[in-house]
Amino acid sequence: QVQVVESGGGLVQPGESLRLSCVASGTITGIYSMGWHRQAPGKTRELVALVRHGEDPKYVDFAKGRFTMSRDSAKNTAYLQMDSLKPEDTGVYYCNVDGIGSDYQLFDVWGQGTQVIVSS
């Protein structure tokens, strides 16, 4: 069984930075992709950034130039560096991981999320 845990959220002022971490653990044979999503209060969950195996990270428009996603494949970990944060970046940030687990079974797992609040 695969678990995904996010960390690094918090309360920051506009213009400040946060670095989120996502760790996948359990019996993992390989990971296809790791993605960051967010859900603002009263809104639907949306993609922020995604990295597939062997590819560079891809970002949605609001994340380009401010957010940087990186991945440590050896540690099954992904990071999201968020700079120049704005109040509209407030929300719960989730990590999604899909890949192959034990006995070559596919998995697609979400973490519980980490809260980000950007407010003065």
DAGI-V696684 format. One record per backbone hydrogen bond with DSSP energy under -0.5 kcal/mol. NH is the residue of the N-H (numbers start at 1). CO is the residue of the C=O. If there is no record, write none. Layout:
NH_CO ; NH_CO
//
This chain:
3_25 ; 5_23 ; 7_21 ; 10_115 ; 12_10 ; 12_117 ; 15_85 ; 16_13 ; 18_82 ; 20_80 ; 21_7 ; 22_78 ; 23_5 ; 24_76 ; 25_3 ; 27_1 ; 28_26 ; 29_27 ; 29_100 ; 30_100 ; 32_98 ; 33_98 ; 34_51 ; 35_96 ; 36_49 ; 37_94 ; 38_46 ; 39_92 ; 43_40 ; 46_38 ; 48_36 ; 49_36 ; 50_58 ; 51_34 ; 53_32 ; 55_52 ; 58_50 ; 60_48 ; 63_60 ; 64_60 ; 64_61 ; 66_63 ; 67_63 ; 68_81 ; 70_79 ; 72_77 ; 73_71 ; 75_72 ; 76_73 ; 77_72 ; 78_22 ; 79_70 ; 80_20 ; 81_68 ; 82_18 ; 82_80 ; 83_66 ; 83_81 ; 84_15 ; 85_16 ; 89_86 ; 90_87 ; 91_116 ; 92_39 ; 93_91 ; 93_114 ; 94_37 ; 94_92 ; 96_35 ; 97_109 ; 98_33 ; 99_107 ; 100_30 ; 101_105 ; 104_101 ; 105_102 ; 107_99 ; 109_97 ; 111_95 ; 114_93 ; 116_91 ; 117_10 ; 119_12 ; 119_117
//
